[in-house]
C-alpha cells in the first residue's frame, strides 16, 4: 500500500515537471545511491557536475527509505552511480522503473556501477536465503578499500567523458589529481595501521571485510550470526567466548546498528566499542572520501594504541 501511494505521488510530480519543463543546465546532473559514491563523483566531476545522494550518511544502504522525491530526482538525472553487487537491491529497482529515464537505464553511458572491475570477496558457492542477507555477487562493502576506489574513480571518469565528451580532459585531469592524493593518503593510512597488523576485531555486520583484508586486521567474528538478522543470545555468548579466547578488544559498529548489543558484549569482554561509520557526513568533519578514511584509520589506530 505504501509503495502504491509512493509511486502515485511520484507520478503526479513527474507530470508537473513535464508540464513546466526542466531548467537548462550545462552541468551533468549526477545521482549517487550513497554519500561515499557522491563524494568521489564530486572529486572527478568538479564544477562540471551537480551531485546528490539518495541515502543519508547514517542510513543503512541496504534499506534506504524510498520517497517520491527520489523518483523525481532519478527522472532528472543524466547519470546514476550505484554500488552494485546487490547493495541496493531492496529499494533501487522500483525507483528506477518508475523514474522512466532512459539516460540511466542499464547499459547506458549514464549508468555507472561501482562494483564493475572490483575483485569481489565472499562470493557464495551456493545461494541460500536461510543464511541471512547473503549477496550472490559477493560482499558489497568494498569502498573502504582505497585500492578499489581507484578502479571506481576511473570508471566514473570514463562515463562522465562519454556523457560530456568535450570535457573529457577535465575529468581525466581531476582523476589524475584524485589518484595522486589517494596514493599519498593511502601510504599514510598504511603507515598508521602497520604497527597493528594482525590486531583482532569484532564487527556487527560483515561490512569491514575489505578494510581488514587491505590493512591486515583479523576479524574474529560478527555480532550477527547471519547477515542482516539480529543477534541471538546464544550466538552472542559464542562471540564473547571467542573474544576472551583470542583477546579481541575492539568492536566496530555503524550508526544504524544496535550499539547497546555491542556494549553488552564489551562489558563482558573488557572491549571498547568504536563508532566507525562508512559514509562521509556521518561523523563530524567528514565531507569527503579522504576525510572518511582519515576518520576510520585514526579511530582504529587510536584504539589499538591505547589497548596495546
MIDOSE-1310 file (N, C-alpha, C; in nm, 2 decimals, decimal comma, always signed):
residues 308
xxxx	+0,08/-0,12/+0,00/+0,00/+0,00/+0,00/+0,09/+0,13/+0,00; +0,19/+0,12/+0,08/+0,28/+0,24/+0,09/+0,35/+0,27/-0,04; +0,40/+0,16/-0,10/+0,47/+0,17/-0,23/+0,37/+0,23/-0,34; +0,25/+0,18/-0,34/+0,15/+0,23/-0,43/+0,13/+0,38/-0,42
xxxx	+0,11/+0,43/-0,29/+0,10/+0,57/-0,27/+0,22/+0,65/-0,31; +0,34/+0,58/-0,28/+0,47/+0,65/-0,32/+0,47/+0,67/-0,47; +0,44/+0,57/-0,55/+0,45/+0,58/-0,69/+0,34/+0,68/-0,75; +0,23/+0,68/-0,69/+0,12/+0,77/-0,73/+0,17/+0,92/-0,71
xxxx	+0,23/+0,94/-0,59/+0,28/+1,08/-0,56/+0,39/+1,12/-0,66; +0,47/+1,02/-0,69/+0,58/+1,05/-0,78/+0,53/+1,08/-0,92; +0,43/+1,00/-0,96/+0,38/+1,02/-1,10/+0,32/+1,16/-1,12; +0,25/+1,21/-1,01/+0,19/+1,34/-1,02/+0,31/+1,44/-1,03
xxxx	+0,41/+1,42/-0,95/+0,53/+1,51/-0,96/+0,59/+1,52/-1,10; +0,60/+1,40/-1,16/+0,66/+1,39/-1,29/+0,58/+1,46/-1,40; +0,45/+1,45/-1,38/+0,36/+1,52/-1,47/+0,37/+1,67/-1,46; +0,39/+1,71/-1,34/+0,41/+1,86/-1,32/+0,54/+1,91/-1,38
xxxx	+0,64/+1,83/-1,36/+0,77/+1,86/-1,42/+0,76/+1,87/-1,57; +0,70/+1,77/-1,63/+0,68/+1,76/-1,78/+0,61/+1,88/-1,83; +0,51/+1,93/-1,75/+0,43/+2,05/-1,80/+0,52/+2,18/-1,79; +0,61/+2,19/-1,70/+0,69/+2,31/-1,69/+0,82/+2,31/-1,76
xxxx	+0,87/+2,18/-1,78/+1,00/+2,17/-1,85/+1,11/+2,17/-1,75; +1,23/+2,12/-1,78/+1,34/+2,11/-1,70/+1,42/+2,24/-1,71; +1,48/+2,29/-1,60/+1,57/+2,40/-1,61/+1,69/+2,37/-1,69; +1,74/+2,46/-1,77/+1,86/+2,43/-1,85/+1,98/+2,43/-1,77
xxxx	+2,07/+2,34/-1,79/+2,19/+2,34/-1,71/+2,30/+2,28/-1,80; +2,42/+2,34/-1,79/+2,54/+2,28/-1,86/+2,60/+2,17/-1,78; +2,57/+2,16/-1,66/+2,63/+2,06/-1,57/+2,56/+1,93/-1,59; +2,64/+1,82/-1,57/+2,58/+1,69/-1,56/+2,51/+1,67/-1,43
xxxx	+2,39/+1,62/-1,43/+2,31/+1,60/-1,31/+2,34/+1,46/-1,27; +2,41/+1,44/-1,16/+2,45/+1,31/-1,11/+2,38/+1,27/-0,99; +2,33/+1,15/-0,98/+2,27/+1,09/-0,86/+2,35/+0,97/-0,82; +2,39/+0,97/-0,69/+2,46/+0,86/-0,64/+2,37/+0,79/-0,53
xxxx	+2,38/+0,66/-0,52/+2,29/+0,60/-0,42/+2,34/+0,63/-0,28; +2,47/+0,64/-0,26/+2,52/+0,66/-0,13/+2,62/+0,78/-0,12; +2,64/+0,84/-0,01/+2,73/+0,96/+0,00/+2,87/+0,93/-0,03; +2,92/+0,81/-0,01/+3,06/+0,79/-0,05/+3,08/+0,79/-0,20
xxxx	+2,99/+0,74/-0,27/+3,00/+0,75/-0,42/+2,98/+0,89/-0,47; +2,89/+0,96/-0,40/+2,87/+1,10/-0,43/+2,99/+1,18/-0,41; +3,07/+1,16/-0,30/+3,19/+1,23/-0,28/+3,29/+1,21/-0,39; +3,31/+1,08/-0,43/+3,41/+1,05/-0,54/+3,36/+1,12/-0,67
xxxx	+3,23/+1,12/-0,70/+3,18/+1,18/-0,82/+3,21/+1,33/-0,82; +3,20/+1,40/-0,70/+3,23/+1,54/-0,70/+3,38/+1,57/-0,72; +3,47/+1,48/-0,67/+3,61/+1,49/-0,70/+3,64/+1,48/-0,85; +3,58/+1,39/-0,92/+3,61/+1,36/-1,06/+3,54/+1,46/-1,15
xxxx	+3,41/+1,50/-1,11/+3,34/+1,59/-1,19/+3,37/+1,74/-1,18; +3,41/+1,78/-1,05/+3,44/+1,91/-1,03/+3,32/+2,00/-1,06; +3,35/+2,12/-1,12/+3,24/+2,21/-1,14/+3,16/+2,18/-1,27; +3,19/+2,06/-1,33/+3,11/+2,02/-1,44/+2,99/+1,94/-1,40
xxxx	+2,97/+1,91/-1,27/+2,86/+1,82/-1,23/+2,79/+1,88/-1,11; +2,67/+1,84/-1,09/+2,60/+1,86/-0,96/+2,57/+1,72/-0,91; +2,59/+1,70/-0,79/+2,57/+1,56/-0,73/+2,48/+1,56/-0,61; +2,39/+1,46/-0,61/+2,31/+1,44/-0,49/+2,32/+1,29/-0,46
xxxx	+2,30/+1,26/-0,33/+2,30/+1,12/-0,28/+2,16/+1,09/-0,24; +2,11/+0,97/-0,27/+1,98/+0,93/-0,22/+1,97/+0,88/-0,08; +2,08/+0,81/-0,03/+2,08/+0,76/+0,10/+2,14/+0,87/+0,20; +2,09/+0,87/+0,32/+2,15/+0,96/+0,42/+2,28/+0,90/+0,47
xxxx	+2,37/+0,98/+0,52/+2,50/+0,92/+0,57/+2,48/+0,82/+0,69; +2,38/+0,83/+0,76/+2,36/+0,74/+0,88/+2,26/+0,63/+0,85; +2,22/+0,62/+0,72/+2,12/+0,52/+0,68/+2,19/+0,39/+0,63; +2,13/+0,28/+0,66/+2,18/+0,15/+0,61/+2,16/+0,15/+0,46
xxxx	+2,26/+0,13/+0,38/+2,25/+0,14/+0,24/+2,16/+0,02/+0,18; +2,15/-0,09/+0,26/+2,06/-0,20/+0,22/+1,92/-0,16/+0,23; +1,88/-0,07/+0,32/+1,74/-0,04/+0,35/+1,71/+0,11/+0,35; +1,73/+0,17/+0,24/+1,70/+0,31/+0,23/+1,55/+0,34/+0,22
xxxx	+1,51/+0,44/+0,28/+1,37/+0,48/+0,28/+1,33/+0,54/+0,15; +1,26/+0,47/+0,06/+1,23/+0,52/-0,07/+1,12/+0,63/-0,06; +1,14/+0,74/-0,13/+1,05/+0,86/-0,13/+1,01/+0,90/-0,27; +0,89/+0,96/-0,28/+0,85/+1,01/-0,42/+0,96/+1,11/-0,47
xxxx	+1,02/+1,18/-0,39/+1,13/+1,28/-0,44/+1,24/+1,20/-0,50; +1,27/+1,08/-0,46/+1,38/+1,00/-0,52/+1,35/+0,97/-0,66; +1,22/+0,94/-0,69/+1,18/+0,91/-0,83/+1,20/+1,03/-0,92; +1,16/+1,15/-0,86/+1,17/+1,27/-0,94/+1,32/+1,30/-0,97
xxxx	+1,40/+1,28/-0,86/+1,54/+1,31/-0,88/+1,61/+1,22/-0,98; +1,57/+1,09/-0,98/+1,62/+1,00/-1,08/+1,57/+1,03/-1,22; +1,45/+1,08/-1,23/+1,39/+1,11/-1,36/+1,47/+1,22/-1,43; +1,53/+1,31/-1,35/+1,60/+1,43/-1,40/+1,75/+1,40/-1,42
xxxx	+1,80/+1,28/-1,37/+1,94/+1,26/-1,37/+2,00/+1,23/-1,51; +2,12/+1,28/-1,53/+2,20/+1,24/-1,65/+2,28/+1,12/-1,62; +2,31/+1,10/-1,50/+2,40/+0,98/-1,46/+2,35/+0,93/-1,32; +2,36/+0,80/-1,31/+2,33/+0,73/-1,18/+2,46/+0,65/-1,14
xxxx	+2,51/+0,67/-1,02/+2,62/+0,58/-0,97/+2,56/+0,50/-0,86; +2,56/+0,37/-0,88/+2,52/+0,27/-0,78/+2,63/+0,18/-0,73; +2,62/+0,13/-0,61/+2,72/+0,04/-0,56/+2,73/-0,09/-0,64; +2,61/-0,14/-0,67/+2,60/-0,27/-0,74/+2,62/-0,38/-0,65
xxxx	+2,64/-0,50/-0,70/+2,66/-0,62/-0,62/+2,55/-0,64/-0,52; +2,43/-0,60/-0,57/+2,30/-0,62/-0,49/+2,29/-0,53/-0,36; +2,38/-0,43/-0,35/+2,38/-0,35/-0,23/+2,24/-0,28/-0,22; +2,19/-0,23/-0,33/+2,06/-0,15/-0,33/+1,95/-0,23/-0,38
xxxx	+1,96/-0,36/-0,39/+1,86/-0,45/-0,45/+1,72/-0,43/-0,39; +1,71/-0,40/-0,26/+1,58/-0,40/-0,19/+1,51/-0,27/-0,21; +1,57/-0,17/-0,27/+1,50/-0,04/-0,28/+1,52/+0,04/-0,41; +1,63/+0,01/-0,48/+1,65/+0,09/-0,60/+1,57/+0,05/-0,73
xxxx	+1,56/-0,08/-0,76/+1,49/-0,12/-0,88/+1,35/-0,05/-0,90; +1,26/-0,05/-0,80/+1,13/+0,01/-0,82/+1,14/+0,16/-0,85; +1,23/+0,22/-0,78/+1,25/+0,37/-0,80/+1,29/+0,39/-0,95; +1,39/+0,31/-1,00/+1,43/+0,33/-1,14/+1,32/+0,30/-1,24
xxxx	+1,25/+0,20/-1,21/+1,14/+0,16/-1,30/+1,04/+0,28/-1,32; +1,01/+0,34/-1,21/+0,91/+0,45/-1,21/+0,97/+0,58/-1,25; +1,10/+0,59/-1,25/+1,16/+0,72/-1,29/+1,15/+0,74/-1,45; +1,14/+0,63/-1,52/+1,12/+0,64/-1,67/+1,23/+0,72/-1,73
xxxx	+1,35/+0,69/-1,70/+1,46/+0,77/-1,75/+1,56/+0,68/-1,83; +1,56/+0,69/-1,96/+1,65/+0,60/-2,04/+1,80/+0,64/-2,03; +1,82/+0,76/-1,98/+1,96/+0,81/-1,97/+2,04/+0,73/-1,87; +1,97/+0,67/-1,77/+2,03/+0,59/-1,66/+1,99/+0,45/-1,66
xxxx	+1,94/+0,40/-1,78/+1,90/+0,26/-1,79/+2,02/+0,17/-1,80; +2,01/+0,05/-1,77/+2,12/-0,05/-1,77/+2,19/-0,04/-1,91; +2,32/-0,03/-1,91/+2,39/-0,02/-2,04/+2,41/+0,11/-2,10; +2,34/+0,21/-2,05/+2,35/+0,35/-2,10/+2,48/+0,41/-2,04
xxxx	+2,54/+0,51/-2,11/+2,65/+0,58/-2,06/+2,63/+0,64/-1,92; +2,51/+0,68/-1,89/+2,47/+0,74/-1,76/+2,45/+0,64/-1,65; +2,47/+0,51/-1,67/+2,45/+0,41/-1,57/+2,59/+0,36/-1,53; +2,63/+0,40/-1,41/+2,76/+0,37/-1,36/+2,75/+0,27/-1,24
xxxx	+2,81/+0,15/-1,25/+2,80/+0,05/-1,15/+2,94/+0,04/-1,08; +2,95/+0,08/-0,96/+3,08/+0,09/-0,89/+3,15/-0,05/-0,88; +3,07/-0,16/-0,87/+3,13/-0,29/-0,85/+3,20/-0,35/-0,97; +3,18/-0,28/-1,09/+3,24/-0,34/-1,21/+3,39/-0,32/-1,20
xxxx	+3,46/-0,43/-1,22/+3,61/-0,43/-1,22/+3,67/-0,46/-1,08; +3,58/-0,47/-0,98/+3,63/-0,49/-0,84/+3,64/-0,64/-0,82; +3,75/-0,68/-0,75/+3,76/-0,83/-0,71/+3,68/-0,85/-0,59; +3,56/-0,91/-0,61/+3,47/-0,92/-0,50/+3,51/-1,03/-0,41
xxxx	+3,49/-1,01/-0,28/+3,51/-1,11/-0,17/+3,38/-1,18/-0,13; +3,40/-1,29/-0,07/+3,28/-1,37/-0,01/+3,17/-1,39/-0,11; +3,21/-1,43/-0,23/+3,11/-1,48/-0,33/+3,06/-1,62/-0,29; +2,93/-1,64/-0,26/+2,89/-1,77/-0,21/+2,89/-1,87/-0,32
xxxx	+2,92/-1,99/-0,28/+2,93/-2,10/-0,37/+2,78/-2,15/-0,40; +2,69/-2,13/-0,31/+2,55/-2,16/-0,33/+2,47/-2,05/-0,27; +2,35/-2,02/-0,32/+2,27/-1,91/-0,27/+2,15/-1,97/-0,19; +2,15/-1,93/-0,06/+2,06/-1,98/+0,03/+2,01/-1,87/+0,13
xxxx	+1,89/-1,82/+0,11/+1,84/-1,71/+0,19/+1,83/-1,74/+0,34; +1,83/-1,87/+0,38/+1,82/-1,91/+0,52/+1,95/-1,87/+0,59; +2,06/-1,84/+0,51/+2,18/-1,80/+0,57/+2,19/-1,65/+0,60; +2,08/-1,58/+0,58/+2,07/-1,44/+0,60/+2,08/-1,35/+0,48
xxxx	+2,11/-1,23/+0,49/+2,12/-1,13/+0,38/+2,25/-1,15/+0,30; +2,26/-1,27/+0,23/+2,38/-1,30/+0,16/+2,37/-1,25/+0,01; +2,47/-1,19/-0,04/+2,47/-1,13/-0,17/+2,53/-1,23/-0,27; +2,46/-1,27/-0,37/+2,51/-1,37/-0,46/+2,63/-1,32/-0,54
xxxx	+2,65/-1,19/-0,55/+2,76/-1,14/-0,63/+2,88/-1,11/-0,54; +2,87/-1,13/-0,41/+2,98/-1,10/-0,32/+2,95/-0,99/-0,23; +3,04/-0,97/-0,13/+3,02/-0,87/-0,03/+3,03/-0,73/-0,09; +2,93/-0,65/-0,08/+2,92/-0,52/-0,15/+2,98/-0,40/-0,07
xxxx	+3,05/-0,42/+0,04/+3,11/-0,31/+0,12/+3,25/-0,29/+0,09; +3,28/-0,26/-0,04/+3,42/-0,26/-0,09/+3,48/-0,12/-0,10; +3,41/-0,02/-0,07/+3,46/+0,12/-0,09/+3,56/+0,16/+0,02; +3,57/+0,09/+0,13/+3,67/+0,13/+0,23/+3,80/+0,06/+0,21
xxxx	+3,82/+0,00/+0,09/+3,95/-0,04/+0,05/+3,99/+0,06/-0,06; +4,09/+0,14/-0,03/+4,14/+0,25/-0,12/+4,18/+0,20/-0,25; +4,23/+0,08/-0,26/+4,27/+0,02/-0,39/+4,15/+0,01/-0,48; +4,04/-0,03/-0,43/+3,91/-0,04/-0,50/+3,86/+0,09/-0,55
xxxx	+3,89/+0,20/-0,47/+3,84/+0,33/-0,51/+3,91/+0,38/-0,63; +4,03/+0,35/-0,66/+4,10/+0,38/-0,78/+4,02/+0,33/-0,90; +3,98/+0,21/-0,89/+3,90/+0,15/-1,00/+3,77/+0,22/-1,02; +3,70/+0,25/-0,91/+3,57/+0,32/-0,92/+3,59/+0,46/-0,98
xxxx	+3,69/+0,53/-0,93/+3,71/+0,67/-0,98/+3,74/+0,67/-1,14; +3,81/+0,57/-1,18/+3,84/+0,56/-1,33/+3,71/+0,53/-1,40; +3,63/+0,44/-1,35/+3,50/+0,41/-1,41/+3,41/+0,53/-1,42; +3,41/+0,61/-1,31/+3,33/+0,73/-1,32/+3,38/+0,83/-1,42
xxxx	+3,51/+0,85/-1,42/+3,57/+0,95/-1,52/+3,54/+0,90/-1,66; +3,54/+0,77/-1,69/+3,52/+0,72/-1,83/+3,37/+0,75/-1,87; +3,28/+0,73/-1,77/+3,14/+0,75/-1,80/+3,11/+0,90/-1,82; +3,16/+0,98/-1,73/+3,14/+1,13/-1,75/+3,19/+1,17/-1,89
xxxx	+3,30/+1,12/-1,93/+3,36/+1,16/-2,06/+3,27/+1,11/-2,17; +3,20/+1,00/-2,16/+3,11/+0,96/-2,26/+2,98/+1,05/-2,27; +2,94/+1,09/-2,15/+2,82/+1,18/-2,14/+2,85/+1,32/-2,19; +2,97/+1,36/-2,16/+3,02/+1,50/-2,19/+3,16/+1,50/-2,25
xxxx	+3,17/+1,45/-2,38/+3,30/+1,44/-2,44/+3,38/+1,56/-2,45; +3,32/+1,68/-2,46/+3,40/+1,80/-2,47/+3,48/+1,83/-2,34; +3,44/+1,77/-2,23/+3,50/+1,80/-2,10/+3,59/+1,68/-2,06; +3,61/+1,58/-2,15/+3,69/+1,46/-2,11/+3,82/+1,49/-2,05
xxxx	+3,89/+1,59/-2,10/+4,02/+1,63/-2,05/+4,01/+1,68/-1,90; +3,90/+1,75/-1,87/+3,88/+1,79/-1,74/+3,86/+1,68/-1,64; +3,78/+1,58/-1,68/+3,75/+1,46/-1,60/+3,88/+1,38/-1,58; +3,96/+1,37/-1,68/+4,08/+1,29/-1,67/+4,19/+1,36/-1,58
xxxx	+4,19/+1,50/-1,59/+4,28/+1,57/-1,51/+4,24/+1,56/-1,36; +4,11/+1,57/-1,34/+4,06/+1,56/-1,20/+4,09/+1,42/-1,14; +4,08/+1,32/-1,23/+4,11/+1,18/-1,19/+4,25/+1,17/-1,15; +4,34/+1,23/-1,23/+4,49/+1,22/-1,20/+4,52/+1,29/-1,07
xxxx	+4,46/+1,40/-1,04/+4,48/+1,47/-0,91/+4,42/+1,39/-0,80; +4,31/+1,32/-0,82/+4,24/+1,24/-0,72/+4,34/+1,12/-0,69; +4,39/+1,06/-0,79/+4,48/+0,94/-0,77/+4,61/+0,98/-0,70; +4,66/+1,09/-0,73/+4,78/+1,14/-0,67/+4,76/+1,16/-0,52
xxxx	+4,65/+1,22/-0,49/+4,62/+1,24/-0,34/+4,59/+1,11/-0,28; +4,52/+1,02/-0,35/+4,49/+0,89/-0,29/+4,61/+0,81/-0,26; +4,71/+0,82/-0,35/+4,84/+0,75/-0,33/+4,91/+0,80/-0,20; +4,91/+0,93/-0,18/+4,97/+0,99/-0,06/+4,90/+0,95/+0,06
xxxx	+4,77/+0,96/+0,06/+4,69/+0,93/+0,18/+4,69/+0,78/+0,21; +4,69/+0,70/+0,11/+4,70/+0,55/+0,13/+4,83/+0,51/+0,19; +4,94/+0,57/+0,15/+5,07/+0,54/+0,22/+5,06/+0,58/+0,36; +5,00/+0,69/+0,39/+4,99/+0,74/+0,53/+4,90/+0,65/+0,61
xxxx	+4,79/+0,60/+0,55/+4,70/+0,51/+0,62/+4,77/+0,38/+0,65; +4,84/+0,33/+0,56/+4,92/+0,21/+0,58/+5,02/+0,22/+0,69; +5,09/+0,34/+0,69/+5,19/+0,36/+0,80/+5,13/+0,37/+0,93; +5,01/+0,43/+0,95/+4,94/+0,44/+1,08/+4,90/+0,30/+1,13
xxxx	+4,85/+0,21/+1,04/+4,80/+0,08/+1,08/+4,90/-0,03/+1,08; +5,02/+0,00/+1,02/+5,12/-0,11/+1,01/+5,16/-0,17/+1,14; +5,17/-0,09/+1,25/+5,21/-0,15/+1,38/+5,11/-0,24/+1,44; +4,99/-0,24/+1,38/+4,88/-0,32/+1,44/+4,83/-0,43/+1,35
xxxx	+4,91/-0,47/+1,25/+4,87/-0,58/+1,16/+4,85/-0,71/+1,25; +4,74/-0,77/+1,22/+4,70/-0,89/+1,30/+4,61/-0,86/+1,41; +4,59/-0,73/+1,44/+4,50/-0,69/+1,55/+4,36/-0,76/+1,53; +4,31/-0,81/+1,64/+4,18/-0,88/+1,64/+4,07/-0,78/+1,67
xxxx	+3,97/-0,79/+1,58/+3,85/-0,71/+1,60/+3,72/-0,79/+1,58; +3,61/-0,74/+1,63/+3,48/-0,79/+1,60/+3,39/-0,69/+1,54; +3,31/-0,72/+1,44/+3,23/-0,62/+1,37/+3,08/-0,67/+1,39; +2,99/-0,57/+1,38/+2,85/-0,61/+1,40/+2,80/-0,69/+1,28
xxxx	+2,83/-0,64/+1,16/+2,79/-0,70/+1,03/+2,91/-0,73/+0,95; +2,90/-0,80/+0,84/+3,01/-0,83/+0,75/+3,04/-0,71/+0,66; +3,07/-0,60/+0,72/+3,09/-0,47/+0,65/+3,23/-0,42/+0,65; +3,33/-0,49/+0,72/+3,46/-0,44/+0,73/+3,56/-0,54/+0,67
xxxx	+3,51/-0,63/+0,59/+3,59/-0,74/+0,53/+3,70/-0,68/+0,44; +3,67/-0,59/+0,36/+3,77/-0,53/+0,26/+3,87/-0,45/+0,34; +3,83/-0,37/+0,43/+3,92/-0,29/+0,51/+4,02/-0,38/+0,59; +3,97/-0,48/+0,65/+4,05/-0,57/+0,73/+4,15/-0,64/+0,63
xxxx	+4,11/-0,69/+0,52/+4,20/-0,75/+0,42/+4,31/-0,66/+0,37; +4,28/-0,54/+0,35/+4,37/-0,44/+0,29/+4,48/-0,40/+0,40; +4,44/-0,39/+0,52/+4,53/-0,34/+0,63/+4,57/-0,44/+0,73; +4,54/-0,57/+0,70/+4,59/-0,68/+0,78/+4,53/-0,69/+0,92
xxxx	+4,40/-0,66/+0,93/+4,33/-0,68/+1,06/+4,27/-0,82/+1,06; +4,24/-0,87/+1,17/+4,19/-1,01/+1,19/+4,05/-1,00/+1,25; +3,95/-1,02/+1,16/+3,81/-1,02/+1,21/+3,78/-1,16/+1,28; +3,76/-1,15/+1,41/+3,74/-1,28/+1,49/+3,60/-1,33/+1,47
xxxx	+3,50/-1,24/+1,46/+3,36/-1,28/+1,45/+3,28/-1,16/+1,42; +3,15/-1,18/+1,39/+3,05/-1,07/+1,38/+2,94/-1,10/+1,48; +2,88/-0,99/+1,53/+2,78/-1,00/+1,63/+2,65/-1,06/+1,57; +2,63/-1,04/+1,44/+2,52/-1,11/+1,37/+2,57/-1,25/+1,33
xxxx	+2,49/-1,35/+1,37/+2,53/-1,48/+1,33/+2,51/-1,50/+1,18; +2,40/-1,43/+1,13/+2,38/-1,43/+0,99/+2,36/-1,29/+0,95; +2,41/-1,25/+0,83/+2,40/-1,11/+0,79/+2,26/-1,06/+0,78; +2,23/-0,94/+0,85/+2,10/-0,88/+0,84/+2,00/-0,93/+0,94
xxxx	+2,04/-1,03/+1,02/+1,95/-1,09/+1,12/+2,00/-1,06/+1,26; +1,91/-1,01/+1,34/+1,95/-0,97/+1,48/+2,02/-1,08/+1,56; +2,12/-1,05/+1,63/+2,20/-1,15/+1,71/+2,11/-1,22/+1,81; +2,13/-1,35/+1,83/+2,06/-1,42/+1,93/+2,15/-1,43/+2,05
xxxx	+2,09/-1,45/+2,17/+2,17/-1,46/+2,29/+2,27/-1,57/+2,28; +2,24/-1,68/+2,22/+2,33/-1,80/+2,21/+2,45/-1,76/+2,13; +2,43/-1,69/+2,01/+2,54/-1,65/+1,93/+2,63/-1,55/+2,00; +2,57/-1,46/+2,07/+2,65/-1,36/+2,14/+2,73/-1,42/+2,25
xxxx	+2,68/-1,53/+2,31/+2,76/-1,60/+2,41/+2,88/-1,66/+2,34; +2,86/-1,71/+2,22/+2,97/-1,77/+2,14/+3,08/-1,66/+2,11; +3,03/-1,55/+2,07/+3,12/-1,44/+2,04/+3,20/-1,40/+2,16; +3,13/-1,39/+2,27/+3,20/-1,35/+2,40/+3,31/-1,45/+2,43
xxxx	+3,28/-1,58/+2,42/+3,38/-1,68/+2,44/+3,50/-1,67/+2,35; +3,47/-1,64/+2,22/+3,58/-1,63/+2,12/+3,66/-1,51/+2,15; +3,60/-1,40/+2,19/+3,68/-1,28/+2,22/+3,77/-1,30/+2,34; +3,72/-1,37/+2,44/+3,81/-1,40/+2,55/+3,92/-1,49/+2,52
xxxx	+3,89/-1,58/+2,43/+4,00/-1,68/+2,39/+4,11/-1,61/+2,31; +4,06/-1,52/+2,22/+4,16/-1,46/+2,12/+4,21/-1,33/+2,17; +4,15/-1,28/+2,29/+4,19/-1,15/+2,34/+4,16/-1,03/+2,24; +4,04/-1,04/+2,18/+3,99/-0,94/+2,09/+3,93/-0,83/+2,18
xxxx	+3,97/-0,71/+2,16/+3,93/-0,60/+2,25/+3,86/-0,48/+2,18; +3,83/-0,50/+2,05/+3,77/-0,39/+1,97/+3,64/-0,44/+1,90; +3,53/-0,36/+1,91/+3,41/-0,40/+1,84/+3,37/-0,27/+1,76; +3,35/-0,29/+1,63/+3,31/-0,19/+1,54/+3,16/-0,19/+1,51
xxxx	+3,10/-0,07/+1,52/+2,96/-0,05/+1,48/+2,94/+0,07/+1,39; +2,83/+0,06/+1,32/+2,79/+0,18/+1,23/+2,67/+0,24/+1,29; +2,63/+0,36/+1,25/+2,52/+0,44/+1,32/+2,39/+0,37/+1,32; +2,36/+0,28/+1,22/+2,23/+0,22/+1,21/+2,23/+0,08/+1,28
xxxx	+2,34/+0,04/+1,34/+2,34/-0,09/+1,41/+2,32/-0,07/+1,56; +2,29/-0,18/+1,62/+2,25/-0,18/+1,76/+2,37/-0,16/+1,86; +2,40/-0,04/+1,90/+2,52/-0,02/+1,98/+2,50/-0,08/+2,12; +2,38/-0,09/+2,17/+2,36/-0,14/+2,30/+2,40/-0,29/+2,31
xxxx	+2,37/-0,36/+2,20/+2,42/-0,50/+2,19/+2,57/-0,51/+2,20; +2,63/-0,42/+2,12/+2,78/-0,42/+2,12/+2,83/-0,39/+2,26; +2,77/-0,29/+2,33/+2,81/-0,25/+2,46/+2,80/-0,36/+2,56; +2,69/-0,44/+2,55/+2,67/-0,56/+2,64/+2,79/-0,66/+2,62
xxxx	+2,82/-0,68/+2,50/+2,93/-0,78/+2,47/+3,07/-0,72/+2,53; +3,08/-0,59/+2,51/+3,21/-0,52/+2,55/+3,22/-0,53/+2,70; +3,11/-0,51/+2,77/+3,12/-0,52/+2,92/+3,17/-0,65/+2,97; +3,14/-0,76/+2,90/+3,17/-0,89/+2,94/+3,31/-0,94/+2,89
xxxx	+3,37/-0,85/+2,81/+3,50/-0,89/+2,75/+3,61/-0,79/+2,77; +3,57/-0,68/+2,83/+3,67/-0,57/+2,85/+3,71/-0,50/+2,72; +3,62/-0,51/+2,62/+3,65/-0,45/+2,49/+3,60/-0,30/+2,49; +3,64/-0,23/+2,38/+3,58/-0,10/+2,36/+3,50/-0,11/+2,23
xxxx	+3,39/-0,02/+2,23/+3,30/-0,01/+2,11/+3,34/+0,11/+2,04; +3,37/+0,10/+1,91/+3,41/+0,21/+1,83/+3,30/+0,24/+1,73; +3,26/+0,37/+1,72/+3,17/+0,41/+1,62/+3,25/+0,44/+1,49; +3,23/+0,36/+1,39/+3,31/+0,37/+1,27/+3,22/+0,37/+1,15
xxxx	+3,15/+0,48/+1,12/+3,07/+0,49/+1,00/+3,14/+0,48/+0,87; +3,08/+0,43/+0,77/+3,14/+0,41/+0,64/+3,10/+0,51/+0,54; +3,02/+0,61/+0,58/+2,98/+0,71/+0,49/+3,02/+0,85/+0,53; +3,07/+0,93/+0,43/+3,10/+1,07/+0,46/+2,98/+1,15/+0,52
xxxx	+3,00/+1,23/+0,62/+2,89/+1,30/+0,67/+2,83/+1,24/+0,80; +2,86/+1,11/+0,82/+2,80/+1,05/+0,94/+2,88/+1,09/+1,07; +3,01/+1,12/+1,05/+3,09/+1,16/+1,16/+3,12/+1,31/+1,14; +3,15/+1,39/+1,24/+3,18/+1,53/+1,22/+3,31/+1,55/+1,13
xxxx	+3,30/+1,65/+1,05/+3,42/+1,69/+0,96/+3,46/+1,58/+0,87; +3,36/+1,50/+0,81/+3,39/+1,40/+0,72/+3,31/+1,42/+0,59; +3,34/+1,52/+0,51/+3,26/+1,55/+0,40/+3,31/+1,48/+0,27; +3,44/+1,44/+0,27/+3,49/+1,37/+0,15/+3,53/+1,23/+0,18
xxxx	+3,57/+1,16/+0,08/+3,61/+1,02/+0,10/+3,74/+1,02/+0,18; +3,83/+1,11/+0,15/+3,96/+1,12/+0,23/+3,93/+1,15/+0,37; +3,84/+1,24/+0,40/+3,80/+1,26/+0,54/+3,75/+1,14/+0,61; +3,66/+1,07/+0,54/+3,61/+0,94/+0,59/+3,71/+0,84/+0,63
xxxx	+3,81/+0,82/+0,54/+3,91/+0,72/+0,56/+4,01/+0,77/+0,67; +4,03/+0,90/+0,68/+4,11/+0,95/+0,79/+4,05/+0,92/+0,92; +3,92/+0,94/+0,93/+3,84/+0,91/+1,05/+3,85/+0,77/+1,09; +3,83/+0,68/+0,99/+3,83/+0,53/+1,02/+3,97/+0,49/+1,07
xxxx	+4,07/+0,53/+1,00/+4,21/+0,49/+1,03/+4,25/+0,55/+1,17; +4,22/+0,68/+1,19/+4,26/+0,75/+1,32/+4,19/+0,68/+1,43; +4,06/+0,65/+1,41/+3,98/+0,58/+1,52/+4,04/+0,45/+1,56; +4,07/+0,37/+1,45/+4,13/+0,24/+1,48/+4,27/+0,24/+1,54
xxxx	+4,35/+0,33/+1,48/+4,49/+0,33/+1,53/+4,49/+0,39/+1,68; +4,41/+0,48/+1,71/+4,40/+0,54/+1,84/+4,36/+0,43/+1,95; +4,26/+0,35/+1,91/+4,21/+0,24/+2,00/+4,32/+0,14/+2,02; +4,38/+0,09/+1,91/+4,48/-0,01/+1,92/+4,60/+0,04/+2,00
xxxx	+4,64/+0,17/+1,98/+4,75/+0,22/+2,06/+4,72/+0,22/+2,21; +4,60/+0,26/+2,24/+4,56/+0,26/+2,38/+4,55/+0,13/+2,45; +4,51/+0,03/+2,37/+4,49/-0,11/+2,42/+4,62/-0,19/+2,42; +4,73/-0,14/+2,35/+4,85/-0,21/+2,34/+4,92/-0,24/+2,47
